[in-house]
Amino acid sequence: MNVVQLIGRLGKDPEIRSTNSGKRVSSLSVATSEKYKQGSEWKESTEWHNVVVWGDLDAERLNEARKGDEVIVVGKLTTRKWQDKDGKDRWTTEVIVQFPQGHIRLGRPFKSGASDSGSGGGGWGGERGSGGSSKPSGSGGGWDRKGPDLDDDIPF
């Protein structure tokens, strides 16, 4: 089964556009980081991921997302081949998010008018594709209303 889950932060504001047929597509750059101990020193490793989100509702929700916002992305991993301006073959690996298999959650507490299932604003909301609550469950993995414990030490 081809399923990818990323928990990270947006590296830039989402780019939202429409195809010639009118479908909306959003492009995201997501940074995931991990800290590990090497000897007596703490190190950090950051990976960058290209994410493509298909769908009108996701595009509308992503309109409010900004660089540095926390996100959870569930999609499938794909690699596509293309040619650059010099005719050389290039490959790009992307996470594709498309309902019903994939979904995205935004973690930044949005402006005071944003809703999160009546919880007074903010938190992990806006999930699509799970058919249930817009928040992760309180059990499993130490999640709480604030989302995962992501540090602010990201390289942007």
Secondary structure by P-SEA (a helix, b strand, c coil): cbbbbbbbbbcccccccccccbbbbbbbbbbbbbbbbcccbbbbbbbbbbbbbbcaaaaaaaccccccccbbbbbbbbbbbbcccccbbbbbbbbbbccccccccccccccccccccccccccccccccccccccccccccccccccccccccccc
